[in-house]
């Protein structure tokens, strides 16, 4: 890198715009997605990855965009009342989740299925794996999940001391496809990110139904991690697993979700689980209580209810911003994009097609362009030679990233 390659800052948590005061959003952009967004002083995990001045971190799945005003107002109102003790679960929160699914996805979720939790989806899944391990046939049946796939699945299986196997995802004209054929018997559980992380592929409803059937035949619980499910791009409906699978397989299916990714508030732990089987739901709640986690967290309820009641207009504007950013980035990178993103803000690219050495692509991209990405190897054997980029950026920052990508040896 030359000395003048990147704009300099004096704080590792600052973004490119933090050296000047951010202008007020334009009247036609009420949520400020195109305006510079300064994260100075917020101890951002994402910006801690910008280990040199001027680096743009595009690795961690965290948006560099201002969150919903409704959440800020709700937190301010609640903070003014100085009672911060234990809180009971508001049962209206379950109905609110069901109403959200009906309005946003056309999915009929029974409020009784809903568990409202004061912990993030990773913790929720970790506790669920404890139940899977305890109830798995002996000798222990493994957990299955695709590759490439979110690396947290492997980490959580290791932490739960449960065996796992990775199934290669076949590739078709539209990108990755769900695995075909019967699953090994017995199998304890099948884990799936839906939409897919890292490629942002929206799994077709018929594929989910077929996978649920194969999982049931193998005696497995299908767990669908749907934290990016509210972020499907225009024209791409999200099939909610528990309402998409055949009713005969519903009780062996769980959907996990959170307002964290949807509304850019992952730093406030919360999640909700859709568990149609009442017996599993009771065991799940009991297992969570064993870790000191009960429904009804103070911040969790404040944030969830504000997001689901009032966050719709913000989310609609966000999705339009992300779709436009996706188009700019995929047009620039062309054939380097392994699978056209249909949701969220993640782009899965072929390192070699960017002119980068596959084995050291992350380091090479950082050194040549000042762009930090996630190494595809973090997503299992199927991710080697790939990079994941996060394009949830203000318009000006995205423009800078595009200029830097143009310097690479693109075809």
PyMOL commands that set and color helices and strands:
alter all, ss='L'
color gray80, all
select helices_A, chain A and resi 47-49+69-80+92-105+111-113+121-135+152-159+205-217+229-231+241-244+247-252+259-262+278-290+298-310+312-336+352-354+358-369+376-379+381-383+395-405
alter helices_A, ss='H'
color red, helices_A
select strands_A, chain A and resi 56-57+114-117+142-147+164-168+171-172+175-176+187-193+221-225+253-257+271-275+346-350+371-372+374-375+386-390
alter strands_A, ss='S'
color yellow, strands_A
deselect
rebuild
show_as cartoon
